[in-house]
Amino acid sequence: ASNIFLQIRWYWKFYGKDGLFWIDSLAFFGYMFFRMVLGGAITVFLFGQELYEDKVFWTSTKVSCGTIMLFNCVFSVGMIKTYTKSIKRKFSTVESKRD
């Protein structure tokens, strides 16, 4: 679901539409909610399961889920930097308009 917000952000930025800050905000909070909050909750739930539960082997699922969360954490650093730049851009233009 977070990919929808990232695609909207890409479209908005690529075509130079107005209101990029609000789209950046939507993409940032959508990403953090779906990937970090919901994904983190699923990961915590999955890691809390027994390795052998009803003859289901959870190790490969845990490894893949943990790897995906690691990628999400690394990519979230880029999202935070991008959103920080967007905030600076938004408020620097406001300050320059006041002068």
N, C-alpha and C positions, 0 to 999 in steps of 0.2 A: 504494500500500500504506500510505502514511503517513496517508491519510484515515481508515482504519479506526481507528487509534489516536486521532485527533482526534475522531471521532464517539463513541468509547467515553468519552473525557474529557468531552465535552459532555453525554452521557447521565448520567454519574456526577455531574457538578456540578449539572445541572438538577434531578435527583431527590434531591439531598442525601444521597447514599449515603456511608457511612463509607469511609475509606481513600483519600481523594482524592489525597493526596500520592503514593501509589504509582501511581495512574492518571496523574497529572501527569508522573511520572518516565517511565512507559512511553510516553506521548504525546511527551514531549520527546526522548527518545533514539530513538524510532521515527522521528520527523520528521527529526532530525539525520542519522540513518543513511540513510534512504531518499531524502530530498530533497537533502541536502548532500553526503554521501559518494558514494552511487551516482549521483545526478544530476550531481554535480561530475565524477566519473570519466567518465561518458558525454559530458559537455560537453567535457572535455579531449580525449577521443578524437575527437569530432566536429570540434573546431577544428584538430586535427592532420591532417585529411584534405585532400587536394588539392581545389581548387575544381572542377576538371573531372576526374572519375575515371570512366572508361567511359561518357562522355557523360551523367553525372549532374550536375545543377547543384545544388551544395550551399549556395549563398549564402542562400537563403530558410530552409533548415533551420538554418544557423548563426545567423541573426538570430533566429529563433523560439526556438531552444534557449538562446541567450544572454539573451534577454528573460525567459524562464521562470526561468533561474538568477538573474537580477537580482531578480525577484519573490520567489524563494525566500530570497535573502539578506535582503531587506527584511523578509519575514515572520518570518525566524528571529530578528530583533531582538525582535519581539513575543513569540516563544516563549521567548527567554532571559529577558525581563522577567517573563513569567508564571511561569516555573519558579523564578526568584529569589524572587518573592513567595510561591510555594508553600513554598520552603525556609524562608523567614523565618517563615511561618505555622506550619509544622511545629515548628520549634525554639523559637519563642516560646511555644507551648503547652506544650512539654516543660519549659521554664524556669519557667513559671507554676505547673505542677503540682508542681515541687520545693519551692516556697516554702510 
